[in-house]
Amino acid sequence: MSATVLYTPEVLGLAVRLAAHGWDDGLPFQAEARSPSCGSTITLGLALDARGRVERIGIRSHACAIGQAAAAIFADGVQGRGRADIAEASEAIASWLGGQGSFPDWPGLSQIAAARDYPARHGAVTLPWKAALAALPESARND
């Protein structure tokens, strides 16, 4: 398959849009995730509201364009979601990437759907969900 199918103008635009979610050292829940297949890393910071739902997000990315696009898609869709929602989406995405499940319900994910055909990019796709789950404590409420 051609790389032009994977790196569409939409994907590259998402990678650039990630700048709208700049890093903030003051965010209380922080973690990093790394893709073993490509070496991409994302550091994610989150703040939660009183109900345990994501209120603010900051991202520092050293990832390929697919990883950056995935992070932008994650950031655009995570507002108002709790840990359980993020875990459910993470499992659905991993299952879908592995050819086991249906297309996950996360806004904007269709823009990087072509990455499913590139197993070396699967780790980059899942980075933001993995970082969020590492950052949020198990006890984070999800009312």
Steps between C-alpha positions, in 0.01 A plus 500: 500500500610851430597735781287766333192299602613516863634856513206688356461878521242438776750298706768763456249771593414314819868472585534876468181562700654319795668832583163618634545260792834625630675359803414634846722396793214587737272218386468260794485166317796433272649200325699403195437219255747362246438288194742209491450457126598851387643672808240779502426649842221715635489666838149583609374721780140506616283689745165364611182670608319418826327203333831346388465594135772657288484876516841600357774330304857575404720296269870483427566283197807343347304285261455432132220677316261213579581521871454876495173469309377237747589732788305787340200271445524383860524857632206615289280217627603453863333804656231387744608135499607300802754223549251223423405665170866531405572138597204376297612698195859380543389137500275554198778669304753227580248233404414674174866552411557130561219410259276372779236767550281750326600860439534680837268778608735798540442825311750563222662157510392435142761754388779255589314177419753419226758438775328169568672363189842600640575286809819697567278804570251328734706594805500865394121496462444373854753728675265768634253249646784308665652819642162613635439168672848511650442855622158453655476313826283189513294680761407785264123524508299473183149601606 
